[in-house]
Amino acid sequence: MERHEYDVVVIGAGGAGLRAAIEARQQGKRTAIICKSLFGKAHTVMAEGGAAAAMGNVNSDDNWMVHFRDTMRGGKFLNNWRMAELHAKEAPDRVWELEEWGALFDRTKDGKISQRNFGGHEYPRLAHVGDRTGLELIRTLQQRVVALQQEDEREHGDPEAFIKVFAECTITRLLKDGDAIAGAFGYWRETGDFIVFDAPAVVLATGGIGKSYVVTSNSWEYTGDGHALAVLAGAKLINMEFIQFHPTGMVWPPSVRGILVTESVRGDGGVLRNSEGRRFMFDYVPDVFKDKYATTEEEGDRWYTDQANNRRPPELLPRDEVARAINSEVKAGRGSPQGGVFLDVSSRLPAAEIIKRLPSMHHQFKELADVDITQEPMQVGPTCHYIMGGVEVEADTGAASVPGLFAAGEVSGGMHGSNRLGGNSLSDLLVFGRRAGLGASAYVDGLATRPSAADVTDAKAEAVAPLERTGGENPYEVHHELQRTMNDLVGIIRKAGEISEALQVVEKLKERSKNTGSSGSRVYNPGWHLAIDLRNMLLVSECVARAALLREESRGGHTRDDFPVMSADWRQKLLVCSAAPDGSGVTVEEKVQPSMRGDLISLFERSELEKYLTEDELAEYDAAVKES
Amino acid sequence: MGYKAKFRVWRGEGGEGQLEDFTVEVNEGEVVLDVIHRLQATQVPDLAVRWNCKAGKCGSCSMEINGRPRLGCMTRMSTFEETETITVTPMRTFPVIKDLVCDVSFNYQKAREIPSFTPPKDVKPGEYRMQQIDVERSQEFRKCIECFMCNNVCHVIRDHDENKPAFAGPRFLMRIAELDMHPYDELDRKESAQEEHGLGYCNITKCCTEVCPEHIKITDNALIPMKERVVDRKYDPLVWLGSKIFKRSGV
């Protein structure tokens, strides 16, 4: 069996994975990058709007403290505040460093990186390239990896001496030596042959779980691999009940349902209307945001040119608010013909400007839906987009509770609390990708001995099983039923009865998945790959549903019809999932969040905190303010 | 709404294979990739195809549809007659791994042969100042989603494996142009474009531009200007002398 030895193995080659790998290599570690797809194809390319970083290029009033506040508000104060702090402080450096590696962002008049408005961000903050920022980011990081390889070729005669990409390779198990990580086991998609990595440190950067839902903006890769690998290796997941439904996905034609329509459409002036032509978002501004959003269309429109004297339009509320509003309008019978609402930019900007600012949206609608967005409105509706929950990690290092295991990007949990702001994902993966790379390198440096090579007999048997079952169940059917179940029963609006029902279905599907078979050879066999991925999707779906059932309040990406109010008591609690090494016995436990550091909580007004905190916490706040 | 379409799909692995006929359901608004996925889910679970975003942004599902290089996810079924047989084959220029999946490692090899972005050492992160108009030329080329259809269609290598070692293909000649036009790049890339990466092989038939799903004007905006820069440098003694005397400031 093919076997490699590395210092750091990074699983996932999106933004977080590449940034982690670059850092580990820069720290002198022998680094492997493992990706399910070809190098440079990861889901990060789908990110459109930009990377949030308080550089203050467009509005000089912006700084890390404003960004920190916006992030905490967006997450309804459930965020890991240390992560939010590090993120807000370090994002500008991470964006600037990309320029040194060849990125070409759009510019301001004085030649700096331009920044655009986005939901929940007080100032124009998103560094961007038209509406293809994710592509720019992934290409820049990809080219940085290549540059490092060229350096290694000059120095060591081998471009892959210190950093190597294993493309179209899927990891199915993390390996351990006692309690600590010892490597990873997987297979080559191309040949079906197995491959083993012996390494003391593994960084998970596998992204999200969207493929457990039917309507999703996520690609096939988003099967919750990292979430599942972590739990199976003994790590813990937090905040799994919080899933972001992006308010604007395409709704028609059916085959593209769920594909993302960037928030930049609204950031650049687009408005949402119902079938009666009403800009309904004015009816949905929640109390906690009342004083920050315009109350009339006139004020909202003036804001685009004069932000000092007007409040922002409610189309730019955080994503959870907009998604729920659209859902309510459609349910009330005021939806568009194909079951969404109207998103119109055609009456707001000249055609040439739309094509310049939103080229890929223009292209996407024209090619896939026969809609010219410069002439007519789009139809849009909520789509499963991002999971706030993930591996519980230390903020500063990305270390999980299992020694040697690290996580960064969407697969990690905490940074975004109950809801992520648009633009905070690209910056998150740069900031915490780098930190996880550093954390993993420091961990390796601190080891007295390397872990001994693990036995892979069980991992091998598990992976090959679907191929050995003749006449087993069709994995595509099991997958489809899971997607329908999660979509219908643990979707944007949830109820105890429906979640319990979903858990029963998941239980049955787990049994059925153990009988899925795939015909054909081991060479590039998608049916076999899906049968293997099902284990991860089912495990992660169970975690989502169990946590969702326990959290009896509504907050961010978790809305309970039977508990519609946000509760200050619940804000202090995190739900922590764990499971046995075979994936059975998923348990969810409550854990109390540590209180925010005094200097950070003092950044907020008391009147705002009263909406979120308990009386005891407010007393702590008063004490902190007094002290400062 | 739906109808049964006739598909002829190339199937095989290990250098052997054949076209196989299928009849498969098609629904309103679907693209070729949807139909391939339905074949997978209902008839041939091990049918190999690459895909990721299904929105024309990642460049994974390159294939040849009725002989033309296309992205499966951006090819609407409504562009065909319902009675038409649709033939789907893998890209021809690269070795087939299985069914519609090719070994595209040629492209990654070439990417590594192009010297990386080389900025001046004294400009610190955060100090870069560039005008929009100066970054737009390179930005056009950075729209590239690396579907590799330009390299697939290019006649220099499409039926001429022997040219592969000496020719980077439109994708990576465009990458050289992108870096050459970057306001901060300090490397002189003209000679190597010609001598090492095979710019001279290109005789501007524009096939690459025609198949580019991002509508990048590869020939007009990257390859021809690059050829002109090479010629200027090669034959104009003043330009040659100037390039020796005045160092590019980079700004």
Chai-1 contact restraints between the chains, C-beta under 6 A:
chainA,res_idxA,chainB,res_idxB,connection_type,confidence,min_distance_angstrom,max_distance_angstrom,comment,restraint_id
A,S37,B,N52,contact,1.0,0.0,6.0,A-B,restraint_1
A,G40,B,E146,contact,1.0,0.0,6.0,A-B,restraint_2
A,K41,B,N52,contact,1.0,0.0,6.0,A-B,restraint_3
A,K41,B,C58,contact,1.0,0.0,6.0,A-B,restraint_4
A,K41,B,S60,contact,1.0,0.0,6.0,A-B,restraint_5
A,V45,B,K57,contact,1.0,0.0,6.0,A-B,restraint_6
A,V45,B,C58,contact,1.0,0.0,6.0,A-B,restraint_7
A,M46,B,C53,contact,1.0,0.0,6.0,A-B,restraint_8
A,M46,B,K57,contact,1.0,0.0,6.0,A-B,restraint_9
A,W96,B,P125,contact,1.0,0.0,6.0,A-B,restraint_10
A,W96,B,G126,contact,1.0,0.0,6.0,A-B,restraint_11
A,E97,B,P125,contact,1.0,0.0,6.0,A-B,restraint_12
A,E99,B,Y128,contact,1.0,0.0,6.0,A-B,restraint_13
A,E100,B,P125,contact,1.0,0.0,6.0,A-B,restraint_14
A,G102,B,F117,contact,1.0,0.0,6.0,A-B,restraint_15
A,L104,B,V135,contact,1.0,0.0,6.0,A-B,restraint_16
A,L104,B,S138,contact,1.0,0.0,6.0,A-B,restraint_17
A,L104,B,Q139,contact,1.0,0.0,6.0,A-B,restraint_18
A,R107,B,M130,contact,1.0,0.0,6.0,A-B,restraint_19
A,R107,B,Q132,contact,1.0,0.0,6.0,A-B,restraint_20
A,G111,B,R129,contact,1.0,0.0,6.0,A-B,restraint_21
A,G111,B,M130,contact,1.0,0.0,6.0,A-B,restraint_22
A,G111,B,Q131,contact,1.0,0.0,6.0,A-B,restraint_23
A,V146,B,A111,contact,1.0,0.0,6.0,A-B,restraint_24
A,V146,B,R112,contact,1.0,0.0,6.0,A-B,restraint_25
A,A147,B,S116,contact,1.0,0.0,6.0,A-B,restraint_26
A,Q150,B,S116,contact,1.0,0.0,6.0,A-B,restraint_27
A,E190,B,I97,contact,1.0,0.0,6.0,A-B,restraint_28
A,S219,B,N52,contact,1.0,0.0,6.0,A-B,restraint_29
A,S219,B,C53,contact,1.0,0.0,6.0,A-B,restraint_30
A,P253,B,E28,contact,1.0,0.0,6.0,A-B,restraint_31
A,P253,B,G29,contact,1.0,0.0,6.0,A-B,restraint_32
A,P254,B,G29,contact,1.0,0.0,6.0,A-B,restraint_33
A,S255,B,G29,contact,1.0,0.0,6.0,A-B,restraint_34
A,S255,B,E30,contact,1.0,0.0,6.0,A-B,restraint_35
A,S255,B,D34,contact,1.0,0.0,6.0,A-B,restraint_36
A,I259,B,A55,contact,1.0,0.0,6.0,A-B,restraint_37
A,E367,B,M74,contact,1.0,0.0,6.0,A-B,restraint_38
A,Y476,B,A41,contact,1.0,0.0,6.0,A-B,restraint_39
A,S518,B,P45,contact,1.0,0.0,6.0,A-B,restraint_40
A,G520,B,D46,contact,1.0,0.0,6.0,A-B,restraint_41
A,V523,B,E13,contact,1.0,0.0,6.0,A-B,restraint_42
A,V523,B,K98,contact,1.0,0.0,6.0,A-B,restraint_43
A,Y524,B,A48,contact,1.0,0.0,6.0,A-B,restraint_44
A,Y524,B,I97,contact,1.0,0.0,6.0,A-B,restraint_45
A,Y524,B,K98,contact,1.0,0.0,6.0,A-B,restraint_46
A,Y524,B,V101,contact,1.0,0.0,6.0,A-B,restraint_47
A,N525,B,D46,contact,1.0,0.0,6.0,A-B,restraint_48
A,P526,B,Q40,contact,1.0,0.0,6.0,A-B,restraint_49
A,G527,B,P45,contact,1.0,0.0,6.0,A-B,restraint_50
A,G527,B,D46,contact,1.0,0.0,6.0,A-B,restraint_51
